[in-house]
Amino acid sequence: MPSLTINPGGPLRGTIAVPGDKSITHRAIILSALAEGDSLITGYCHGEDCLNTARAFRAMGVRIDEQPDRLRVYGKGLWGLSEPEQPIDCGNSGTGIRLLTGLLAGQDFFTVLTGDESIRRRPMGRVVKPLREMGASIAGRKGGELAPLAVTGSRLRGIAYRSPVASAQVKSSLLLAGLYAEGTTCITEPRPSRDHTERIFRYFGIPVTVEGSSVSLPGRPIGWGGAKELAVPGDFSAAAFFLVGATIVPGSDVTITGVGVNPSRIGLLDILNDMGAKITVTNRREEAGEPVADLQIRSASLRGINIGAERIPQAIDEFPILCVAAAVAEGDTIVTGATELRVKESDRIATMAAELKKMGVTTTETPDGLIIHGSRDRRFRGASCTSHGDHRVAMSLAIAGLIADAPSRIEETTCIETSFPGFDGKVSELLIKQ
Ligand code: S3P
């Protein structure tokens, strides 16, 4: 199984772009497939997660032409999908499987959805339960809690659903089902999660209404569906590794161009600024309904802070790299209200505690978070670590390795392909060899 060896080095200097946003790419493919005519998606994420979503639509009769810089999706309209001959394999993607489950619940055909070992361990009841309330017919292991899921398309009705978790995947799954439902679908979350689905629905002309942490959609909307051109912004969650890398490697100065700065995604930016980072946001603009900007990061000394439940949804995917920043910050960083981290690609609280320990960092695990005991004088210990099959853990440990006292080896790094093909090349591009 491939591994990555990271030699300590730096500073990081230069200007880079990062891959297209993974969340937005999934949604751009889905909406383009449901629109009428050919849509053009530029700057898309080439990660395996998104390619699996494209393969799923091809299997349902949608032509998608793939070029390195663009996808052309020949949309078939809301009712134009056809029954796939094989089970749909969503690979490692929670977004792929949960959004497709909602979309497929209202079709007039049968589908089986599955994924890799990690996906088959992750909770699906959070979408299956409300979709069943809408009238969906879904079977799965453990009563529908685990994939594979078998979805028999049915007539759906809109519901008002109060989700126990702040989850854009749950919200988006129900909104996609809501497109096929009779009556209004309304989802209320404990705290607002990322709003890419609401934005792209509006961009395609589908009327969604947002009030606080509730989103409503009229069933079977009419008068929308024209094909669109969409430019996908750079993925803030990919940029995050360099936000932290350039902050912690002394003497660094990195600019990342064209990054999505949707407020529901950039919690890490605010957190790092509160910890003392030097990050400047310039050249703000909007593309396909999403805010975009350039980010400049210069190295800085950090201090530990408290991060409570209210800040978690906006930084949900950035916890592994935040742990790396916290380890070199002065004092404790205390993360609470983050139980959701236990059901990601890995249990990220447990995996980061275990792997950072190998690199000489002391942490205290709690049921809903982690206390990272940081020190400004820290150099990580060069170590042999594993990603636990989690792409964000792999890349976070690689960044830590840049300021270790010896080379580090990270095992199981194939998973980086799910979101950030070419990650190691980007690191090399920025490294000033000494
Ligand atoms: C995503 C939502 C988040 C996030 C995931 C992508 C999305 O998951 O962690 O990486 O694209 O909707 P949850 O909805 O489970 O919080």
Residues whose N, C-alpha, C, O or C-beta is under 5 A from the ligand:
A	BS01	S3P	S23 T95 A166 S167 A168 Q169 V170 I316 D317
